C-alpha cells in the first residue's frame, strides 16, 4: 500500500470517528418527551440550553408542563431564567446516586451560582435522601424547606448528562421577587463606567450610538465593551482622525442585535453579524472557544471576552480585552506611492557600454495565514461517578465518556502502527 493510500485510509478513519462522537443536546433529548415541552421551550428562550450543552457533566431537574406553567405564568423571562438556573446541577446524579448520598444530604452547585447574581449560598441546592425512599430538593439557604421531591428518572447518558423530574421548582429566597428591569430602563453607560469602560461609554454618548443600543435592547442586544486599558494599547488607531461615520460604525461593530449570553457564545458557529453589518460578510465577527475561554476575531486581531457586566434577558453586556477593529475600516491596503518626475537620460559615452543586466521582478509577499482556532478542551471529570445505575441499564446508554482528542490520538497511533508494520 502506498503512502498516499495510508494517508487516505487514516483520514477516512479519523473522520468517521469524529462524526460518531458528539456532545449532548438537551433540546433534542427533551423533544422526545412532550410532557416537558414547556420546560424545553423556556430553556431555549432563556438560552440556558446553550449553557447546558457546553457542560460535560450536568444534571437537569426537569419540570413537567403543569409545574412549569405555574412558574412561567407569573414572572418575566429574566426571573424565569434565574429560577431555571437553580434546576441545573453541575454534577451527575441518577437514581442510584441519589440514594447513596454521603450522610444522607449534600449541597450541590447550580448554574445560578455561576451567574454572579446569587449572594452567599443561594446558588446551591440541598439534596437530601429522605425516609421511605423519597429524595427532597430545596434551597441551600438556612431555614429553607425541602419543598420539591424526586419524581422519576427521564434520561441518562452516563456520566455526561442526567435528566430527573422533580415535583415543583426550587425557590431560593428572593429569586422570584427580585426586580426585573426592562432593557430600555437599564442605564447602559453607568454600568459600563462602573465596570472600567469609561472611554467606551463616553464615545457612545458623544456619538449618539447609545440611543441605537437602547432601541435595540428591547428585542435582544449583546454588547462587547473594551476596557479603558484596551484603548491605550499599541496598534489602536488615533480615533480623533476618524470621521463621525467611521466612529459610529466602530461602535456599532461592538454590539450584536441578539441576546447571546456566555453559553451561547461558546456554542456559536459561523460569522456573527453586528449592528454595523451592511452586507454579506461585512462587519461580521467570528467566535472561538477553548474550555471556559471565548475569543472574538475581527480579521485584524483577537479579543478575549473577559467578564460579564450584565446578563438579563434579553440584554447581555461583556467586557473585552481589546478594541474590536473591523477590517472594513482598518484593513485597507496603503495607497501606492506617487510616481516620480521623469529624468532625462545623459548622452551616451562614445566608449562601448556594458549591456544592462536583465530586470528581475521581486516576488510579491505572501499573505500570512491566520492562526488556527483553539480547540475546545472539555471540562473536568465528574466529582463522583457511580459504579452502576439502574437508569442507564433501562435506557441502554451505558457508555463512559472519553475525551475526543485522546481517543483520536489513540486511534491514529494504532492505525499507523498497523499499516506501517
C-alpha positions as CSV (number, residue, x, y, z in Angstrom):
1,X,0.0,0.0,0.0
2,X,1.4,3.4,-1.0
3,X,1.9,6.3,1.4
4,X,-1.0,8.1,-0.3
5,X,-3.3,5.2,0.4
6,X,-2.1,5.1,4.0
7,X,-2.9,8.8,4.5
8,X,-6.3,8.4,2.8
9,X,-7.3,5.4,5.0
10,X,-6.2,7.2,8.1
11,X,-8.1,10.4,7.2
12,X,-11.3,8.4,6.5
13,X,-11.0,6.5,9.8
14,X,-10.5,9.7,11.8
15,X,-13.3,11.4,10.1
16,X,-15.7,8.6,10.8
17,X,-14.5,8.6,14.4
18,X,-15.1,12.3,14.9
19,X,-18.5,12.2,13.3
20,X,-19.6,9.4,15.7
21,X,-18.8,11.5,18.8
22,X,-21.0,14.4,19.7
23,X,-21.9,16.4,22.7
24,X,-25.3,16.1,24.3
25,X,-28.2,18.3,23.2
26,X,-30.7,19.0,25.9
27,X,-33.3,20.4,23.4
28,X,-33.1,17.3,21.2
29,X,-33.3,14.9,24.2
30,X,-36.4,16.6,25.7
31,X,-38.1,16.8,22.3
32,X,-38.9,13.1,22.7
33,X,-40.8,13.8,25.9
34,X,-43.9,16.0,25.1
35,X,-44.7,16.3,28.9
36,X,-41.7,18.6,29.2
37,X,-42.4,20.8,26.1
38,X,-42.9,24.0,28.1
39,X,-39.7,23.4,30.2
40,X,-37.8,22.7,26.9
41,X,-39.2,25.8,25.3
42,X,-38.1,28.1,28.2
43,X,-34.6,26.5,28.2
44,X,-34.4,27.7,24.6
45,X,-35.9,31.2,25.1
46,X,-33.5,31.9,28.1
47,X,-30.5,30.4,26.2
48,X,-29.9,28.1,29.2
49,X,-30.0,25.2,26.6
50,X,-26.7,26.6,25.1
51,X,-25.1,26.7,28.6
52,X,-26.2,23.1,29.4
53,X,-24.8,21.8,26.1
54,X,-21.4,23.2,26.8
55,X,-21.1,21.3,30.1
56,X,-19.5,17.9,30.1
57,X,-21.1,16.7,33.4
58,X,-24.6,18.0,34.4
59,X,-27.9,17.1,35.9
60,X,-31.1,18.8,34.8
61,X,-34.1,18.8,37.2
62,X,-37.0,18.9,34.8
63,X,-40.5,20.3,35.5
64,X,-43.5,18.8,33.6
65,X,-45.9,21.1,31.8
66,X,-48.1,21.6,34.8
67,X,-45.4,22.6,37.2
68,X,-43.7,24.8,34.5
69,X,-47.0,26.7,33.7
70,X,-47.4,27.6,37.4
71,X,-43.9,29.2,37.3
72,X,-43.9,30.8,33.9
73,X,-47.4,32.3,34.0
74,X,-46.5,34.8,36.8
75,X,-43.0,36.1,36.1
76,X,-40.9,37.8,33.4
77,X,-38.4,35.9,31.3
78,X,-35.3,37.2,33.3
79,X,-36.8,35.9,36.6
80,X,-37.7,32.6,35.0
81,X,-34.2,32.2,33.8
82,X,-32.8,32.6,37.3
83,X,-35.3,30.1,38.7
84,X,-34.5,27.5,36.0
85,X,-30.7,28.1,36.5
86,X,-31.3,26.7,40.0
87,X,-32.5,23.5,38.5
88,X,-29.3,22.8,36.6
89,X,-26.8,21.0,38.9
90,X,-23.1,20.9,37.9
91,X,-22.7,17.3,38.9
92,X,-24.1,13.9,37.7
93,X,-26.9,12.3,39.7
94,X,-29.1,9.3,38.8
95,X,-31.5,7.3,41.0
96,X,-28.7,5.1,42.4
97,X,-26.5,8.1,43.4
98,X,-29.5,10.0,44.9
99,X,-30.0,7.1,47.4
100,X,-26.2,6.8,48.2
101,X,-25.5,10.4,49.2
102,X,-22.9,10.5,51.9
103,X,-24.5,11.2,55.3
104,X,-27.9,11.4,53.5
105,X,-27.6,15.1,52.5
106,X,-25.4,17.3,50.3
107,X,-25.2,20.8,48.8
108,X,-24.6,20.9,45.1
109,X,-23.6,23.9,42.9
110,X,-26.0,25.0,40.2
111,X,-25.8,27.3,37.1
112,X,-27.4,30.1,39.2
113,X,-24.2,30.2,41.3
114,X,-22.1,30.8,38.2
115,X,-24.1,33.9,37.2
116,X,-22.7,36.1,40.0
117,X,-26.3,37.0,40.9
118,X,-26.6,34.6,43.8
119,X,-25.3,36.1,47.1
120,X,-23.9,33.7,49.7
121,X,-25.0,30.1,49.1
122,X,-28.3,30.9,47.2
123,X,-26.8,29.2,44.1
124,X,-26.6,25.8,45.8
125,X,-29.4,23.2,46.2
126,X,-29.9,20.9,49.2
127,X,-30.4,17.3,48.1
128,X,-31.5,15.0,51.0
129,X,-32.3,11.3,50.9
130,X,-35.5,11.2,53.0
131,X,-37.1,8.2,54.7
132,X,-39.3,5.9,52.8
133,X,-37.3,6.1,49.6
134,X,-38.0,9.7,48.8
135,X,-35.4,12.4,47.9
136,X,-36.0,16.0,48.7
137,X,-34.7,19.2,47.0
138,X,-34.6,22.7,48.4
139,X,-32.6,25.9,48.6
140,X,-29.3,25.8,50.5
141,X,-30.3,29.0,52.3
142,X,-30.6,28.5,56.0
143,X,-34.1,27.6,57.1
144,X,-35.3,26.6,53.6
145,X,-37.7,23.7,53.3
146,X,-37.3,20.7,51.0
147,X,-40.4,21.6,49.1
148,X,-39.6,19.6,46.0
149,X,-39.2,15.9,45.7
150,X,-37.7,13.5,43.1
151,X,-40.5,12.0,40.9
152,X,-38.8,9.9,38.3
153,X,-35.8,9.4,36.0
154,X,-36.2,10.7,32.5
155,X,-32.9,10.1,30.7
156,X,-29.3,9.4,31.4
157,X,-26.1,9.4,29.3
158,X,-23.5,8.2,31.9
159,X,-21.7,10.2,33.1
160,X,-22.4,13.3,31.0
161,X,-26.0,14.3,31.4
162,X,-28.8,13.1,33.6
163,X,-32.4,14.4,33.5
164,X,-34.6,13.8,36.5
165,X,-38.2,15.0,37.1
166,X,-38.9,16.9,40.3
167,X,-42.4,17.8,41.6
168,X,-42.0,21.6,41.7
169,X,-39.5,24.4,41.3
170,X,-36.8,25.0,43.9
171,X,-37.3,28.5,45.1
172,X,-34.3,30.4,46.7
173,X,-35.2,33.4,48.9
174,X,-35.8,36.5,46.8
175,X,-35.3,34.8,43.5
176,X,-38.9,35.4,42.4
177,X,-39.3,38.8,44.0
178,X,-36.1,40.5,42.8
179,X,-36.9,43.4,40.5
180,X,-36.5,42.6,36.8
181,X,-35.7,45.9,35.0
182,X,-36.7,46.2,31.4
183,X,-33.8,46.6,28.9
184,X,-34.9,50.1,28.0
185,X,-34.7,51.2,31.6
186,X,-31.1,49.9,32.1
187,X,-28.5,52.7,32.3
188,X,-26.0,51.1,30.0
189,X,-23.4,53.8,30.2
190,X,-23.5,53.8,34.0
191,X,-22.9,50.1,34.1
192,X,-20.0,50.4,31.6
193,X,-18.3,53.2,33.6
194,X,-18.6,51.1,36.8
195,X,-17.0,48.2,35.0
196,X,-14.0,50.2,33.9
197,X,-15.1,51.1,30.4
198,X,-15.4,54.9,30.8
199,X,-13.8,55.6,27.4
200,X,-16.2,53.4,25.6
201,X,-19.2,54.8,27.5
202,X,-18.1,58.4,26.6
203,X,-17.8,57.5,22.9
204,X,-21.3,56.1,23.0
205,X,-22.7,59.3,24.5
206,X,-20.9,61.8,22.3
207,X,-21.6,59.9,19.1
208,X,-25.3,59.2,19.9
209,X,-24.8,55.4,19.4
210,X,-26.1,54.8,22.9
211,X,-29.6,55.6,21.6
212,X,-29.2,52.9,19.0
213,X,-28.2,50.4,21.7
214,X,-31.2,51.3,23.9
215,X,-33.6,50.9,21.0
216,X,-32.2,47.5,20.0
217,X,-32.1,46.3,23.6
218,X,-35.8,45.6,23.9
219,X,-35.6,43.0,21.1
220,X,-32.2,41.5,22.1
221,X,-28.8,43.0,22.3
222,X,-25.2,41.9,23.2
223,X,-22.5,44.5,23.9
224,X,-18.8,43.8,23.8
225,X,-17.2,46.8,25.7
226,X,-13.4,47.3,25.6
227,X,-12.0,48.4,29.0
228,X,-10.1,51.6,29.3
229,X,-6.7,49.9,29.0
230,X,-7.7,48.5,25.7
231,X,-7.9,52.0,24.1
232,X,-4.3,52.7,25.3
233,X,-2.8,49.5,23.7
234,X,-0.3,49.7,20.9
235,X,-1.9,49.4,17.4
236,X,-5.2,51.1,18.3
237,X,-5.7,53.8,15.7
238,X,-6.0,57.5,16.7
239,X,-9.8,57.8,17.0
240,X,-9.5,61.6,16.6
241,X,-8.6,61.1,12.9
242,X,-11.7,59.1,12.2
243,X,-14.8,60.7,10.6
244,X,-18.1,60.7,12.6
245,X,-19.5,58.0,10.3
246,X,-16.4,55.8,11.0
247,X,-16.8,56.3,14.8
248,X,-20.4,55.2,14.5
249,X,-19.5,52.1,12.5
250,X,-16.8,51.2,15.0
251,X,-19.2,51.5,18.0
252,X,-21.9,49.6,16.2
253,X,-19.3,46.8,15.5
254,X,-19.1,46.2,19.3
255,X,-22.7,45.0,19.5
256,X,-25.0,42.3,18.0
257,X,-28.7,42.6,17.6
258,X,-29.4,39.4,19.6
259,X,-29.2,38.1,23.1
260,X,-26.1,35.9,23.4
261,X,-25.1,35.1,27.0
262,X,-21.8,33.4,27.6
263,X,-23.0,29.9,27.0
264,X,-24.4,30.9,23.6
265,X,-21.1,32.5,22.6
266,X,-19.3,29.2,23.5
267,X,-21.5,27.2,21.1
268,X,-21.6,29.9,18.3
269,X,-20.8,28.7,14.8
270,X,-20.1,30.8,11.8
271,X,-19.9,34.6,11.4
272,X,-22.0,36.8,13.7
273,X,-23.5,40.0,12.2
274,X,-23.1,43.2,14.2
275,X,-25.1,46.4,14.3
276,X,-22.6,47.7,11.7
277,X,-23.2,44.8,9.3
278,X,-24.4,46.1,5.9
279,X,-24.0,43.2,3.6
280,X,-22.8,39.6,3.2
281,X,-19.7,39.2,5.3
282,X,-19.4,42.9,6.1
283,X,-18.6,43.9,9.7
284,X,-19.0,40.4,11.0
285,X,-17.4,38.7,14.0
286,X,-16.3,35.1,14.4
287,X,-16.0,33.3,17.8
288,X,-13.8,30.5,19.0
289,X,-13.8,28.9,22.4
290,X,-11.4,26.7,24.4
291,X,-12.7,25.4,27.7
292,X,-14.2,28.3,29.5
293,X,-12.5,30.9,27.4
294,X,-14.2,32.7,24.5
295,X,-12.4,34.8,21.9
296,X,-13.7,37.2,19.3
297,X,-12.0,37.6,15.9
298,X,-12.3,40.6,13.6
299,X,-9.7,39.7,10.9
300,X,-7.4,42.3,12.5
301,X,-6.7,40.5,15.7
302,X,-8.4,38.6,18.6
303,X,-10.0,39.9,21.7
304,X,-10.9,37.7,24.8
305,X,-14.4,38.1,26.4
306,X,-13.3,38.9,29.9
307,X,-16.2,39.5,32.3
308,X,-20.0,39.6,32.3
309,X,-21.3,43.0,33.3
310,X,-25.0,42.2,32.8
311,X,-26.9,39.1,31.8
312,X,-30.6,39.9,32.0
313,X,-32.7,38.5,29.2
314,X,-32.7,39.9,26.5
315,X,-29.7,42.1,27.2
316,X,-26.1,40.9,27.8
317,X,-23.0,43.1,28.3
318,X,-19.4,41.9,28.4
319,X,-16.0,43.5,28.8
320,X,-13.4,42.5,26.2
321,X,-9.6,42.9,26.4
322,X,-9.0,44.6,23.1
323,X,-10.8,47.2,20.9
324,X,-12.6,45.3,18.1
325,X,-11.1,46.7,14.8
326,X,-13.1,45.8,11.7
327,X,-11.2,45.0,8.6
328,X,-13.6,47.2,6.6
329,X,-12.2,50.3,8.5
330,X,-8.7,49.4,9.4
331,X,-7.6,46.7,7.0
332,X,-7.3,48.9,3.9
333,X,-4.2,48.5,1.7
334,X,-1.9,51.5,1.7
335,X,-2.1,53.9,-1.2
336,X,0.6,53.4,-3.8
337,X,3.5,55.9,-3.8
338,X,3.2,58.7,-6.3
339,X,5.2,58.3,-9.5
340,X,8.4,60.4,-9.6
341,X,9.2,63.1,-12.2
342,X,10.8,61.8,-15.4
343,X,14.6,62.3,-15.5
344,X,16.4,62.9,-18.8
345,X,19.0,60.3,-19.6
346,X,22.6,61.5,-20.1
347,X,24.1,61.4,-23.6
348,X,25.8,58.0,-24.2
349,X,29.6,57.9,-24.0
350,X,31.5,57.1,-27.2
351,X,33.1,54.1,-25.5
352,X,31.4,50.7,-25.7
353,X,28.9,50.3,-23.0
354,X,28.4,47.2,-20.9
355,X,25.0,45.6,-21.5
356,X,22.5,46.3,-18.8
357,X,21.5,43.4,-16.6
358,X,18.2,41.8,-17.1
359,X,15.4,43.2,-15.0
360,X,14.4,40.8,-12.2
361,X,10.8,41.1,-10.7
362,X,10.7,40.9,-7.0
363,X,8.3,38.2,-5.7
364,X,5.1,39.5,-4.2
365,X,4.9,38.9,-0.4
366,X,2.6,36.0,0.7
367,X,-0.3,36.8,2.9
368,X,0.2,35.4,6.4
369,X,-2.1,32.6,7.1
370,X,-4.4,33.2,10.0
371,X,-3.8,31.2,13.2
372,X,-5.9,28.0,13.6
373,X,-8.7,28.5,16.1
374,X,-8.0,26.9,19.5
375,X,-9.5,23.5,20.2
376,X,-12.1,23.4,22.9
377,X,-10.9,21.4,25.8
378,X,-13.6,19.5,27.8
379,X,-14.3,20.4,31.4
380,X,-13.1,18.2,34.3
381,X,-14.4,14.8,35.1
382,X,-17.4,14.5,37.3
383,X,-16.9,14.8,41.0
384,X,-18.5,11.4,41.8
385,X,-19.2,8.8,39.1
386,X,-21.4,6.0,40.5
387,X,-20.3,2.4,39.9
388,X,-23.6,1.4,38.4
389,X,-27.0,2.8,37.5
390,X,-30.4,1.2,37.1
391,X,-31.4,4.1,34.9
392,X,-28.6,3.6,32.5
393,X,-29.5,0.0,32.2
394,X,-33.1,0.9,31.4
395,X,-32.1,3.3,28.7
396,X,-29.4,1.1,27.2
397,X,-27.0,4.1,27.1
398,X,-24.2,2.9,29.3
399,X,-21.1,4.4,27.9
400,X,-18.1,6.0,29.6
401,X,-17.3,9.4,28.3
402,X,-13.8,9.6,26.7
403,X,-12.1,12.8,25.7
404,X,-12.2,13.3,21.9
405,X,-8.6,14.4,21.4
406,X,-7.3,11.5,23.5
407,X,-9.5,9.0,21.6
408,X,-8.5,10.4,18.2
409,X,-4.8,10.2,19.1
410,X,-5.0,6.6,20.3
411,X,-6.9,5.5,17.1
412,X,-4.4,7.4,14.9
413,X,-1.4,5.7,16.6
414,X,-2.9,2.2,16.4
415,X,-3.9,2.6,12.7
416,X,-0.5,4.0,11.7
417,X,1.4,1.2,13.6
418,X,-0.8,-1.4,12.0
419,X,-0.5,-0.1,8.4
420,X,3.3,0.5,8.6
421,X,4.1,-2.9,10.1
